[in-house]
Amino acid sequence: MRNFITGVAMLGAALAFATTASAEPIKIKFSHVVADATPKGQGALKFKELVEKRLPGKVVVEVYPNSQLYGDSKEMEALLLGDVQIIAPSLSKFSKFTKKLQVFDLPFLFDDIQAVDRFQKSKVGQSLLKSIESKGYTGLAYWHNGMKQLSANKPLRVPADAKGLKFRIQSSDVLEAQFKALGANPQKMAFAEVYQALQTGTVDGQENTWSNIYSQKFHEAQKYITESNHGVIDYMVVTNTKFWNGLPADIRTALEQCMDEATLYANKLADDINQGDKKKIMDSGKTEIITLTKQQQQQWRKAMAPVYKQFEPAVGKDLIDAALASNKAS
Ligand code: LMR
């Protein structure tokens, strides 16, 4: 009898413990490499706000901006290990996992961010969110940043001006080929290291969006920015598939809704942030913004064009054609 009572008491204690333990909120660490005041930074904060309002006491979201927790080289691994639960790398940083996403890096593929948006929303675009599933990752959404501009310490007006210069690039073979096509020397480097590399002259230039240039103060270390709009920096918000599928179904559904709303919010804001930051850069007087003539723009397009043939076998002609077709609003 005494054994029975002890057994019941232990079971009770275990149940009580289990109840307390399951009452602990689920923690989602959302790590990224840019500043809060950027499209991605704002999207992450909106997601946190929505989740904590909808799922109070059930889920908390901790946002770690500016490579505070993990930088470019470690975040995919940290996600797989369960050290973070959501990240949003630029689409240029997935080539280790799939060649398909390289399509986004092809120079002058998209006329503007609206074309990028149409492609991402298309059936083909949506299917690419699944392109890294076999590696343990689930793509939750695309987030916009914007079109890339070229910066350097010398004016870049025609492709020949870039010859021999060292450019920092994201870890992308397409971007490497793009700069090689110009006769320049590309150098893959983590985002967190770029400002210093520009300041010390380790590299002469880089390519990025207005919001990244402004928030990282790249314009203070570069005398010229050419408004080239030659490519795009956008993101895939990714989670760990095991983590995501292991969530209670009602929580996962609520999180998906919050992600959809945060996506709408961030994507609506992205262009405004970039245009606002362009103006702040102009007003700072620290750098000169070079506007290209139609003819000069054509020269850059032509100089970078060989990259298409080089990557067509890996990316697929169908995919490139589908992306090109998104330039026409239907
Ligand atoms: C870069 O490395 O330049 C960008 O991908 C950073 C970012 O996340 O926007």
py3Dmol code that shows the C-alpha trace and the ligand (Angstrom):
import py3Dmol

protein = """\
ATOM      1  CA  MET A   1       0.000   0.000   0.000  1.00  0.00           C
ATOM      2  CA  ARG A   2       2.819   2.363   0.982  1.00  0.00           C
ATOM      3  CA  ASN A   3       4.471   1.623  -2.344  1.00  0.00           C
ATOM      4  CA  PHE A   4       1.232   2.344  -4.138  1.00  0.00           C
ATOM      5  CA  ILE A   5       0.848   5.721  -2.372  1.00  0.00           C
ATOM      6  CA  THR A   6       4.478   6.655  -3.117  1.00  0.00           C
ATOM      7  CA  GLY A   7       3.920   5.642  -6.735  1.00  0.00           C
ATOM      8  CA  VAL A   8       0.821   7.822  -7.021  1.00  0.00           C
ATOM      9  CA  ALA A   9       2.640  10.764  -5.396  1.00  0.00           C
ATOM     10  CA  MET A  10       5.555  10.403  -7.805  1.00  0.00           C
ATOM     11  CA  LEU A  11       3.220  10.234 -10.770  1.00  0.00           C
ATOM     12  CA  GLY A  12       1.492  13.378  -9.520  1.00  0.00           C
ATOM     13  CA  ALA A  13       4.816  15.184  -9.190  1.00  0.00           C
ATOM     14  CA  ALA A  14       5.863  14.072 -12.652  1.00  0.00           C
ATOM     15  CA  LEU A  15       2.576  15.294 -14.130  1.00  0.00           C
ATOM     16  CA  ALA A  16       2.892  18.616 -12.328  1.00  0.00           C
ATOM     17  CA  PHE A  17       6.408  18.973 -13.706  1.00  0.00           C
ATOM     18  CA  ALA A  18       5.260  18.083 -17.197  1.00  0.00           C
ATOM     19  CA  THR A  19       2.486  20.690 -17.018  1.00  0.00           C
ATOM     20  CA  THR A  20       4.885  23.400 -15.858  1.00  0.00           C
ATOM     21  CA  ALA A  21       7.443  22.383 -18.455  1.00  0.00           C
ATOM     22  CA  SER A  22       4.922  22.456 -21.301  1.00  0.00           C
ATOM     23  CA  ALA A  23       3.707  25.862 -20.095  1.00  0.00           C
ATOM     24  CA  GLU A  24       7.132  27.312 -20.939  1.00  0.00           C
ATOM     25  CA  PRO A  25       6.750  29.417 -24.085  1.00  0.00           C
ATOM     26  CA  ILE A  26       8.370  28.179 -27.275  1.00  0.00           C
ATOM     27  CA  LYS A  27      11.363  30.368 -28.045  1.00  0.00           C
ATOM     28  CA  ILE A  28      12.115  31.410 -31.609  1.00  0.00           C
ATOM     29  CA  LYS A  29      15.484  33.024 -32.177  1.00  0.00           C
ATOM     30  CA  PHE A  30      15.433  35.036 -35.405  1.00  0.00           C
ATOM     31  CA  SER A  31      18.960  35.937 -36.429  1.00  0.00           C
ATOM     32  CA  HIS A  32      19.999  38.179 -39.313  1.00  0.00           C
ATOM     33  CA  VAL A  33      22.938  40.273 -40.487  1.00  0.00           C
ATOM     34  CA  VAL A  34      21.484  43.723 -41.232  1.00  0.00           C
ATOM     35  CA  ALA A  35      20.340  46.679 -39.118  1.00  0.00           C
ATOM     36  CA  ASP A  36      16.869  47.043 -37.584  1.00  0.00           C
ATOM     37  CA  ALA A  37      16.152  50.056 -39.808  1.00  0.00           C
ATOM     38  CA  THR A  38      16.171  48.038 -43.045  1.00  0.00           C
ATOM     39  CA  PRO A  39      13.422  46.102 -44.833  1.00  0.00           C
ATOM     40  CA  LYS A  40      14.580  42.786 -43.322  1.00  0.00           C
ATOM     41  CA  GLY A  41      15.121  44.313 -39.882  1.00  0.00           C
ATOM     42  CA  GLN A  42      11.611  45.777 -39.921  1.00  0.00           C
ATOM     43  CA  GLY A  43      10.088  42.512 -41.145  1.00  0.00           C
ATOM     44  CA  ALA A  44      11.706  40.557 -38.329  1.00  0.00           C
ATOM     45  CA  LEU A  45      10.453  43.029 -35.714  1.00  0.00           C
ATOM     46  CA  LYS A  46       6.943  42.974 -37.191  1.00  0.00           C
ATOM     47  CA  PHE A  47       6.935  39.163 -37.048  1.00  0.00           C
ATOM     48  CA  LYS A  48       7.933  39.318 -33.368  1.00  0.00           C
ATOM     49  CA  GLU A  49       5.203  41.872 -32.613  1.00  0.00           C
ATOM     50  CA  LEU A  50       2.485  39.842 -34.364  1.00  0.00           C
ATOM     51  CA  VAL A  51       3.513  36.529 -32.815  1.00  0.00           C
ATOM     52  CA  GLU A  52       3.692  37.854 -29.283  1.00  0.00           C
ATOM     53  CA  LYS A  53       0.295  39.542 -29.673  1.00  0.00           C
ATOM     54  CA  ARG A  54      -1.404  36.449 -31.137  1.00  0.00           C
ATOM     55  CA  LEU A  55       0.306  33.797 -29.042  1.00  0.00           C
ATOM     56  CA  PRO A  56       0.945  35.480 -25.676  1.00  0.00           C
ATOM     57  CA  GLY A  57       2.752  33.218 -23.238  1.00  0.00           C
ATOM     58  CA  LYS A  58       2.973  30.508 -25.889  1.00  0.00           C
ATOM     59  CA  VAL A  59       5.690  31.775 -28.208  1.00  0.00           C
ATOM     60  CA  VAL A  60       8.390  34.401 -27.738  1.00  0.00           C
ATOM     61  CA  VAL A  61      10.501  35.705 -30.600  1.00  0.00           C
ATOM     62  CA  GLU A  62      13.977  37.065 -29.975  1.00  0.00           C
ATOM     63  CA  VAL A  63      15.394  39.069 -32.863  1.00  0.00           C
ATOM     64  CA  TYR A  64      19.180  39.311 -33.198  1.00  0.00           C
ATOM     65  CA  PRO A  65      20.163  41.854 -35.908  1.00  0.00           C
ATOM     66  CA  ASN A  66      23.573  42.927 -37.249  1.00  0.00           C
ATOM     67  CA  SER A  67      25.288  39.494 -37.178  1.00  0.00           C
ATOM     68  CA  GLN A  68      25.136  39.792 -33.356  1.00  0.00           C
ATOM     69  CA  LEU A  69      24.489  36.093 -32.919  1.00  0.00           C
ATOM     70  CA  TYR A  70      25.626  34.548 -36.212  1.00  0.00           C
ATOM     71  CA  GLY A  71      27.167  36.057 -39.326  1.00  0.00           C
ATOM     72  CA  ASP A  72      26.834  34.904 -42.914  1.00  0.00           C
ATOM     73  CA  SER A  73      29.139  31.950 -42.686  1.00  0.00           C
ATOM     74  CA  LYS A  74      27.559  30.320 -39.639  1.00  0.00           C
ATOM     75  CA  GLU A  75      23.835  31.030 -39.761  1.00  0.00           C
ATOM     76  CA  MET A  76      22.740  28.166 -42.023  1.00  0.00           C
ATOM     77  CA  GLU A  77      24.620  25.688 -39.857  1.00  0.00           C
ATOM     78  CA  ALA A  78      23.247  27.226 -36.639  1.00  0.00           C
ATOM     79  CA  LEU A  79      19.745  26.789 -38.043  1.00  0.00           C
ATOM     80  CA  LEU A  80      20.329  23.134 -38.780  1.00  0.00           C
ATOM     81  CA  LEU A  81      21.774  22.591 -35.305  1.00  0.00           C
ATOM     82  CA  GLY A  82      18.742  24.242 -33.689  1.00  0.00           C
ATOM     83  CA  ASP A  83      20.739  27.143 -32.228  1.00  0.00           C
ATOM     84  CA  VAL A  84      18.398  29.543 -34.041  1.00  0.00           C
ATOM     85  CA  GLN A  85      14.954  28.860 -35.481  1.00  0.00           C
ATOM     86  CA  ILE A  86      14.543  31.464 -38.245  1.00  0.00           C
ATOM     87  CA  ILE A  87      17.025  33.263 -40.471  1.00  0.00           C
ATOM     88  CA  ALA A  88      16.595  35.234 -43.706  1.00  0.00           C
ATOM     89  CA  PRO A  89      19.736  35.095 -45.835  1.00  0.00           C
ATOM     90  CA  SER A  90      19.991  36.885 -49.129  1.00  0.00           C
ATOM     91  CA  LEU A  91      19.058  34.648 -52.079  1.00  0.00           C
ATOM     92  CA  SER A  92      22.693  34.918 -53.168  1.00  0.00           C
ATOM     93  CA  LYS A  93      23.831  32.845 -50.207  1.00  0.00           C
ATOM     94  CA  PHE A  94      22.160  29.487 -50.942  1.00  0.00           C
ATOM     95  CA  SER A  95      24.332  28.083 -53.707  1.00  0.00           C
ATOM     96  CA  LYS A  96      25.825  25.434 -51.402  1.00  0.00           C
ATOM     97  CA  PHE A  97      22.328  23.981 -51.088  1.00  0.00           C
ATOM     98  CA  THR A  98      20.780  24.534 -54.528  1.00  0.00           C
ATOM     99  CA  LYS A  99      21.847  25.959 -57.867  1.00  0.00           C
ATOM    100  CA  LYS A 100      18.283  26.973 -58.760  1.00  0.00           C
ATOM    101  CA  LEU A 101      18.274  30.096 -56.589  1.00  0.00           C
ATOM    102  CA  GLN A 102      21.278  31.377 -58.525  1.00  0.00           C
ATOM    103  CA  VAL A 103      18.723  32.647 -61.020  1.00  0.00           C
ATOM    104  CA  PHE A 104      18.152  35.679 -58.764  1.00  0.00           C
ATOM    105  CA  ASP A 105      21.800  36.744 -59.128  1.00  0.00           C
ATOM    106  CA  LEU A 106      21.853  36.970 -62.918  1.00  0.00           C
ATOM    107  CA  PRO A 107      22.718  40.575 -63.813  1.00  0.00           C
ATOM    108  CA  PHE A 108      19.977  42.770 -65.282  1.00  0.00           C
ATOM    109  CA  LEU A 109      17.486  39.905 -65.090  1.00  0.00           C
ATOM    110  CA  PHE A 110      14.742  41.965 -63.451  1.00  0.00           C
ATOM    111  CA  ASP A 111      13.816  45.487 -64.559  1.00  0.00           C
ATOM    112  CA  ASP A 112      12.687  46.471 -61.079  1.00  0.00           C
ATOM    113  CA  ILE A 113      11.503  45.127 -57.728  1.00  0.00           C
ATOM    114  CA  GLN A 114       7.923  44.777 -59.042  1.00  0.00           C
ATOM    115  CA  ALA A 115       9.185  42.244 -61.582  1.00  0.00           C
ATOM    116  CA  VAL A 116      11.010  40.381 -58.803  1.00  0.00           C
ATOM    117  CA  ASP A 117       7.761  40.357 -56.833  1.00  0.00           C
ATOM    118  CA  ARG A 118       5.781  38.939 -59.765  1.00  0.00           C
ATOM    119  CA  PHE A 119       8.331  36.175 -60.267  1.00  0.00           C
ATOM    120  CA  GLN A 120       8.414  35.242 -56.571  1.00  0.00           C
ATOM    121  CA  LYS A 121       4.615  35.048 -56.476  1.00  0.00           C
ATOM    122  CA  SER A 122       4.413  32.894 -59.627  1.00  0.00           C
ATOM    123  CA  LYS A 123       4.078  29.125 -59.462  1.00  0.00           C
ATOM    124  CA  VAL A 124       7.714  28.672 -60.435  1.00  0.00           C
ATOM    125  CA  GLY A 125       8.861  31.251 -57.910  1.00  0.00           C
ATOM    126  CA  GLN A 126       6.852  29.623 -55.138  1.00  0.00           C
ATOM    127  CA  SER A 127       8.262  26.206 -56.013  1.00  0.00           C
ATOM    128  CA  LEU A 128      11.770  27.558 -55.381  1.00  0.00           C
ATOM    129  CA  LEU A 129      10.837  28.038 -51.729  1.00  0.00           C
ATOM    130  CA  LYS A 130      10.989  24.247 -51.581  1.00  0.00           C
ATOM    131  CA  SER A 131      14.349  23.966 -53.305  1.00  0.00           C
ATOM    132  CA  ILE A 132      16.315  23.344 -50.097  1.00  0.00           C
ATOM    133  CA  GLU A 133      13.829  21.026 -48.398  1.00  0.00           C
ATOM    134  CA  SER A 134      16.009  17.971 -48.914  1.00  0.00           C
ATOM    135  CA  LYS A 135      18.746  19.701 -46.877  1.00  0.00           C
ATOM    136  CA  GLY A 136      16.530  20.099 -43.806  1.00  0.00           C
ATOM    137  CA  TYR A 137      15.322  23.662 -44.446  1.00  0.00           C
ATOM    138  CA  THR A 138      11.827  24.997 -45.075  1.00  0.00           C
ATOM    139  CA  GLY A 139      11.388  28.245 -46.991  1.00  0.00           C
ATOM    140  CA  LEU A 140       8.638  30.295 -45.365  1.00  0.00           C
ATOM    141  CA  ALA A 141       8.580  33.440 -47.501  1.00  0.00           C
ATOM    142  CA  TYR A 142      10.435  35.804 -49.785  1.00  0.00           C
ATOM    143  CA  TRP A 143      11.249  39.219 -48.398  1.00  0.00           C
ATOM    144  CA  HIS A 144      12.334  42.148 -50.524  1.00  0.00           C
ATOM    145  CA  ASN A 145      15.241  44.407 -50.033  1.00  0.00           C
ATOM    146  CA  GLY A 146      15.788  46.050 -53.412  1.00  0.00           C
ATOM    147  CA  MET A 147      17.944  46.707 -56.427  1.00  0.00           C
ATOM    148  CA  LYS A 148      21.739  46.815 -56.141  1.00  0.00           C
ATOM    149  CA  GLN A 149      23.955  49.800 -56.817  1.00  0.00           C
ATOM    150  CA  LEU A 150      27.709  49.814 -57.432  1.00  0.00           C
ATOM    151  CA  SER A 151      30.023  51.794 -55.197  1.00  0.00           C
ATOM    152  CA  ALA A 152      33.754  52.514 -55.424  1.00  0.00           C
ATOM    153  CA  ASN A 153      36.332  55.171 -54.768  1.00  0.00           C
ATOM    154  CA  LYS A 154      36.478  56.057 -58.424  1.00  0.00           C
ATOM    155  CA  PRO A 155      33.573  56.960 -60.657  1.00  0.00           C
ATOM    156  CA  LEU A 156      32.097  53.942 -62.452  1.00  0.00           C
ATOM    157  CA  ARG A 157      30.349  55.161 -65.581  1.00  0.00           C
ATOM    158  CA  VAL A 158      31.237  52.493 -68.118  1.00  0.00           C
ATOM    159  CA  PRO A 159      32.269  48.854 -67.559  1.00  0.00           C
ATOM    160  CA  ALA A 160      35.923  49.592 -68.327  1.00  0.00           C
ATOM    161  CA  ASP A 161      36.034  51.812 -65.207  1.00  0.00           C
ATOM    162  CA  ALA A 162      35.678  48.699 -63.035  1.00  0.00           C
ATOM    163  CA  LYS A 163      38.604  46.888 -64.618  1.00  0.00           C
ATOM    164  CA  GLY A 164      41.290  45.829 -62.150  1.00  0.00           C
ATOM    165  CA  LEU A 165      39.300  46.975 -59.078  1.00  0.00           C
ATOM    166  CA  LYS A 166      38.654  44.667 -56.121  1.00  0.00           C
ATOM    167  CA  PHE A 167      34.968  44.269 -55.285  1.00  0.00           C
ATOM    168  CA  ARG A 168      33.482  42.649 -52.223  1.00  0.00           C
ATOM    169  CA  ILE A 169      30.767  40.176 -53.173  1.00  0.00           C
ATOM    170  CA  GLN A 170      28.363  37.916 -51.321  1.00  0.00           C
ATOM    171  CA  SER A 171      29.204  34.208 -51.418  1.00  0.00           C
ATOM    172  CA  SER A 172      27.859  33.680 -54.917  1.00  0.00           C
ATOM    173  CA  ASP A 173      29.558  32.170 -57.958  1.00  0.00           C
ATOM    174  CA  VAL A 174      27.267  34.148 -60.266  1.00  0.00           C
ATOM    175  CA  LEU A 175      28.369  37.417 -58.694  1.00  0.00           C
ATOM    176  CA  GLU A 176      31.960  36.274 -58.950  1.00  0.00           C
ATOM    177  CA  ALA A 177      31.483  35.649 -62.674  1.00  0.00           C
ATOM    178  CA  GLN A 178      29.714  38.991 -63.078  1.00  0.00           C
ATOM    179  CA  PHE A 179      32.728  40.940 -61.796  1.00  0.00           C
ATOM    180  CA  LYS A 180      35.197  38.748 -63.668  1.00  0.00           C
ATOM    181  CA  ALA A 181      33.290  39.565 -66.857  1.00  0.00           C
ATOM    182  CA  LEU A 182      34.183  43.208 -66.158  1.00  0.00           C
ATOM    183  CA  GLY A 183      37.853  42.377 -65.677  1.00  0.00           C
ATOM    184  CA  ALA A 184      37.516  43.176 -61.958  1.00  0.00           C
ATOM    185  CA  ASN A 185      38.625  41.091 -58.959  1.00  0.00           C
ATOM    186  CA  PRO A 186      35.725  39.836 -56.868  1.00  0.00           C
ATOM    187  CA  GLN A 187      36.291  38.822 -53.259  1.00  0.00           C
ATOM    188  CA  LYS A 188      33.709  36.818 -51.273  1.00  0.00           C
ATOM    189  CA  MET A 189      33.306  38.305 -47.828  1.00  0.00           C
ATOM    190  CA  ALA A 190      30.803  38.216 -44.959  1.00  0.00           C
ATOM    191  CA  PHE A 191      28.538  41.250 -44.712  1.00  0.00           C
ATOM    192  CA  ALA A 192      29.787  42.179 -41.240  1.00  0.00           C
ATOM    193  CA  GLU A 193      33.323  42.664 -42.584  1.00  0.00           C
ATOM    194  CA  VAL A 194      32.526  44.939 -45.509  1.00  0.00           C
ATOM    195  CA  TYR A 195      32.695  48.359 -43.861  1.00  0.00           C
ATOM    196  CA  GLN A 196      36.172  47.755 -42.528  1.00  0.00           C
ATOM    197  CA  ALA A 197      37.343  46.249 -45.796  1.00  0.00           C
ATOM    198  CA  LEU A 198      36.202  49.373 -47.635  1.00  0.00           C
ATOM    199  CA  GLN A 199      37.752  51.658 -45.077  1.00  0.00           C
ATOM    200  CA  THR A 200      41.128  49.953 -45.046  1.00  0.00           C
ATOM    201  CA  GLY A 201      41.217  49.507 -48.811  1.00  0.00           C
ATOM    202  CA  THR A 202      41.167  45.695 -48.679  1.00  0.00           C
ATOM    203  CA  VAL A 203      38.567  46.108 -51.411  1.00  0.00           C
ATOM    204  CA  ASP A 204      37.917  49.102 -53.664  1.00  0.00           C
ATOM    205  CA  GLY A 205      34.181  48.743 -54.023  1.00  0.00           C
ATOM    206  CA  GLN A 206      31.054  46.691 -53.490  1.00  0.00           C
ATOM    207  CA  GLU A 207      27.468  46.264 -54.689  1.00  0.00           C
ATOM    208  CA  ASN A 208      24.466  46.669 -52.439  1.00  0.00           C
ATOM    209  CA  THR A 209      21.051  48.223 -51.908  1.00  0.00           C
ATOM    210  CA  TRP A 210      20.578  51.805 -50.729  1.00  0.00           C
ATOM    211  CA  SER A 211      19.332  50.593 -47.348  1.00  0.00           C
ATOM    212  CA  ASN A 212      22.352  48.384 -46.730  1.00  0.00           C
ATOM    213  CA  ILE A 213      24.746  51.076 -47.937  1.00  0.00           C
ATOM    214  CA  TYR A 214      23.182  53.688 -45.667  1.00  0.00           C
ATOM    215  CA  SER A 215      22.675  51.575 -42.543  1.00  0.00           C
ATOM    216  CA  GLN A 216      26.235  50.201 -42.707  1.00  0.00           C
ATOM    217  CA  LYS A 217      27.695  53.623 -43.574  1.00  0.00           C
ATOM    218  CA  PHE A 218      29.373  52.248 -46.704  1.00  0.00           C
ATOM    219  CA  HIS A 219      28.786  55.649 -48.331  1.00  0.00           C
ATOM    220  CA  GLU A 220      31.152  57.198 -45.802  1.00  0.00           C
ATOM    221  CA  ALA A 221      33.933  54.954 -47.081  1.00  0.00           C
ATOM    222  CA  GLN A 222      33.106  55.257 -50.798  1.00  0.00           C
ATOM    223  CA  LYS A 223      33.444  58.396 -52.900  1.00  0.00           C
ATOM    224  CA  TYR A 224      31.015  57.307 -55.630  1.00  0.00           C
ATOM    225  CA  ILE A 225      27.839  55.278 -55.973  1.00  0.00           C
ATOM    226  CA  THR A 226      26.620  54.406 -59.450  1.00  0.00           C
ATOM    227  CA  GLU A 227      22.860  53.973 -59.635  1.00  0.00           C
ATOM    228  CA  SER A 228      23.111  50.866 -61.768  1.00  0.00           C
ATOM    229  CA  ASN A 229      20.122  48.800 -60.555  1.00  0.00           C
ATOM    230  CA  HIS A 230      21.974  45.853 -62.094  1.00  0.00           C
ATOM    231  CA  GLY A 231      20.697  43.147 -59.781  1.00  0.00           C
ATOM    232  CA  VAL A 232      18.616  42.418 -56.736  1.00  0.00           C
ATOM    233  CA  ILE A 233      19.119  41.600 -53.073  1.00  0.00           C
ATOM    234  CA  ASP A 234      16.112  39.753 -51.717  1.00  0.00           C
ATOM    235  CA  TYR A 235      15.743  37.129 -49.022  1.00  0.00           C
ATOM    236  CA  MET A 236      14.344  33.728 -48.277  1.00  0.00           C
ATOM    237  CA  VAL A 237      13.030  33.434 -44.746  1.00  0.00           C
ATOM    238  CA  VAL A 238      13.969  29.910 -43.680  1.00  0.00           C
ATOM    239  CA  THR A 239      13.374  27.651 -40.746  1.00  0.00           C
ATOM    240  CA  ASN A 240      14.531  24.225 -39.643  1.00  0.00           C
ATOM    241  CA  THR A 241      12.070  21.697 -41.071  1.00  0.00           C
ATOM    242  CA  LYS A 242      12.224  19.365 -38.059  1.00  0.00           C
ATOM    243  CA  PHE A 243      11.559  22.240 -35.674  1.00  0.00           C
ATOM    244  CA  TRP A 244       8.720  23.652 -37.773  1.00  0.00           C
ATOM    245  CA  ASN A 245       6.974  20.335 -38.377  1.00  0.00           C
ATOM    246  CA  GLY A 246       7.377  19.416 -34.721  1.00  0.00           C
ATOM    247  CA  LEU A 247       5.347  22.441 -33.551  1.00  0.00           C
ATOM    248  CA  PRO A 248       1.736  21.883 -32.413  1.00  0.00           C
ATOM    249  CA  ALA A 249      -0.427  22.326 -35.518  1.00  0.00           C
ATOM    250  CA  ASP A 250      -2.413  25.281 -34.134  1.00  0.00           C
ATOM    251  CA  ILE A 251       0.771  27.139 -33.204  1.00  0.00           C
ATOM    252  CA  ARG A 252       2.345  26.449 -36.591  1.00  0.00           C
ATOM    253  CA  THR A 253      -0.744  27.742 -38.396  1.00  0.00           C
ATOM    254  CA  ALA A 254      -0.771  30.918 -36.291  1.00  0.00           C
ATOM    255  CA  LEU A 255       2.952  31.414 -36.955  1.00  0.00           C
ATOM    256  CA  GLU A 256       2.389  30.984 -40.693  1.00  0.00           C
ATOM    257  CA  GLN A 257      -0.306  33.658 -40.576  1.00  0.00           C
ATOM    258  CA  CYS A 258       2.026  36.006 -38.698  1.00  0.00           C
ATOM    259  CA  MET A 259       4.738  35.304 -41.269  1.00  0.00           C
ATOM    260  CA  ASP A 260       2.339  36.102 -44.139  1.00  0.00           C
ATOM    261  CA  GLU A 261       1.376  39.397 -42.507  1.00  0.00           C
ATOM    262  CA  ALA A 262       4.963  40.329 -41.679  1.00  0.00           C
ATOM    263  CA  THR A 263       5.865  39.536 -45.303  1.00  0.00           C
ATOM    264  CA  LEU A 264       3.182  41.870 -46.661  1.00  0.00           C
ATOM    265  CA  TYR A 265       4.286  44.570 -44.254  1.00  0.00           C
ATOM    266  CA  ALA A 266       8.013  44.310 -45.015  1.00  0.00           C
ATOM    267  CA  ASN A 267       7.566  43.993 -48.765  1.00  0.00           C
ATOM    268  CA  LYS A 268       5.369  47.084 -48.887  1.00  0.00           C
ATOM    269  CA  LEU A 269       7.926  49.033 -46.904  1.00  0.00           C
ATOM    270  CA  ALA A 270      11.070  47.926 -48.725  1.00  0.00           C
ATOM    271  CA  ASP A 271      11.027  50.359 -51.619  1.00  0.00           C
ATOM    272  CA  ASP A 272      10.195  53.331 -49.369  1.00  0.00           C
ATOM    273  CA  ILE A 273      13.085  52.493 -47.048  1.00  0.00           C
ATOM    274  CA  ASN A 274      15.482  52.205 -49.975  1.00  0.00           C
ATOM    275  CA  GLN A 275      14.351  55.456 -51.608  1.00  0.00           C
ATOM    276  CA  GLY A 276      14.474  57.228 -48.229  1.00  0.00           C
ATOM    277  CA  ASP A 277      18.003  55.956 -47.616  1.00  0.00           C
ATOM    278  CA  LYS A 278      19.080  57.028 -51.105  1.00  0.00           C
ATOM    279  CA  LYS A 279      17.937  60.540 -50.224  1.00  0.00           C
ATOM    280  CA  LYS A 280      19.755  60.440 -46.881  1.00  0.00           C
ATOM    281  CA  ILE A 281      22.940  59.387 -48.678  1.00  0.00           C
ATOM    282  CA  MET A 282      22.537  62.259 -51.166  1.00  0.00           C
ATOM    283  CA  ASP A 283      21.856  64.732 -48.352  1.00  0.00           C
ATOM    284  CA  SER A 284      24.901  63.545 -46.404  1.00  0.00           C
ATOM    285  CA  GLY A 285      27.141  64.966 -49.121  1.00  0.00           C
ATOM    286  CA  LYS A 286      29.672  62.243 -48.345  1.00  0.00           C
ATOM    287  CA  THR A 287      29.496  60.557 -51.706  1.00  0.00           C
ATOM    288  CA  GLU A 288      28.585  61.413 -55.263  1.00  0.00           C
ATOM    289  CA  ILE A 289      25.736  59.549 -56.904  1.00  0.00           C
ATOM    290  CA  ILE A 290      26.285  58.809 -60.566  1.00  0.00           C
ATOM    291  CA  THR A 291      23.267  58.427 -62.826  1.00  0.00           C
ATOM    292  CA  LEU A 292      23.841  56.380 -65.955  1.00  0.00           C
ATOM    293  CA  THR A 293      22.585  57.340 -69.371  1.00  0.00           C
ATOM    294  CA  LYS A 294      20.506  54.734 -71.212  1.00  0.00           C
ATOM    295  CA  GLN A 295      23.494  54.050 -73.414  1.00  0.00           C
ATOM    296  CA  GLN A 296      25.861  53.552 -70.458  1.00  0.00           C
ATOM    297  CA  GLN A 297      23.345  51.230 -68.793  1.00  0.00           C
ATOM    298  CA  GLN A 298      23.271  49.210 -72.024  1.00  0.00           C
ATOM    299  CA  GLN A 299      27.064  48.899 -71.909  1.00  0.00           C
ATOM    300  CA  TRP A 300      26.970  47.413 -68.395  1.00  0.00           C
ATOM    301  CA  ARG A 301      24.236  45.017 -69.437  1.00  0.00           C
ATOM    302  CA  LYS A 302      26.265  43.877 -72.429  1.00  0.00           C
ATOM    303  CA  ALA A 303      29.483  43.498 -70.443  1.00  0.00           C
ATOM    304  CA  MET A 304      27.787  41.285 -67.845  1.00  0.00           C
ATOM    305  CA  ALA A 305      25.728  39.253 -70.326  1.00  0.00           C
ATOM    306  CA  PRO A 306      28.215  36.331 -70.756  1.00  0.00           C
ATOM    307  CA  VAL A 307      27.292  35.211 -67.231  1.00  0.00           C
ATOM    308  CA  TYR A 308      23.954  33.894 -68.527  1.00  0.00           C
ATOM    309  CA  LYS A 309      25.475  31.277 -70.811  1.00  0.00           C
ATOM    310  CA  GLN A 310      27.881  30.227 -68.081  1.00  0.00           C
ATOM    311  CA  PHE A 311      25.132  29.495 -65.545  1.00  0.00           C
ATOM    312  CA  GLU A 312      22.339  28.364 -67.841  1.00  0.00           C
ATOM    313  CA  PRO A 313      23.209  24.644 -67.520  1.00  0.00           C
ATOM    314  CA  ALA A 314      23.043  24.756 -63.708  1.00  0.00           C
ATOM    315  CA  VAL A 315      20.076  27.087 -63.341  1.00  0.00           C
ATOM    316  CA  GLY A 316      18.019  25.887 -66.299  1.00  0.00           C
ATOM    317  CA  LYS A 317      16.852  27.856 -69.336  1.00  0.00           C
ATOM    318  CA  ASP A 318      13.184  27.430 -68.381  1.00  0.00           C
ATOM    319  CA  LEU A 319      13.771  29.055 -65.034  1.00  0.00           C
ATOM    320  CA  ILE A 320      15.695  31.968 -66.567  1.00  0.00           C
ATOM    321  CA  ASP A 321      12.955  32.468 -69.173  1.00  0.00           C
ATOM    322  CA  ALA A 322      10.245  32.404 -66.495  1.00  0.00           C
ATOM    323  CA  ALA A 323      12.101  35.054 -64.527  1.00  0.00           C
ATOM    324  CA  LEU A 324      12.607  37.196 -67.637  1.00  0.00           C
ATOM    325  CA  ALA A 325       8.909  36.903 -68.460  1.00  0.00           C
ATOM    326  CA  SER A 326       8.051  38.520 -65.126  1.00  0.00           C
ATOM    327  CA  ASN A 327       9.349  41.835 -66.480  1.00  0.00           C
ATOM    328  CA  LYS A 328       6.098  42.157 -68.376  1.00  0.00           C
ATOM    329  CA  ALA A 329       3.199  42.907 -66.068  1.00  0.00           C
ATOM    330  CA  SER A 330       0.307  40.687 -67.174  1.00  0.00           C
TER     331      SER A 330
END
"""
ligand_1 = """\
9
LMR
C 25.121 41.307 -48.211
O 25.822 40.390 -47.748
O 25.583 42.290 -48.796
C 23.618 41.237 -48.006
O 23.179 39.972 -48.360
C 23.259 41.510 -46.588
C 21.785 41.367 -46.357
O 21.384 40.453 -45.649
O 21.051 42.199 -46.907
"""
view = py3Dmol.view(width=600, height=400)
view.addModel(protein, "pdb")
view.setStyle({"model": 0}, {"cartoon": {"style": "trace"}})
view.addModel(ligand_1, "xyz")
view.setStyle({"model": 1}, {"stick": {}})
view.zoomTo()
view.show()
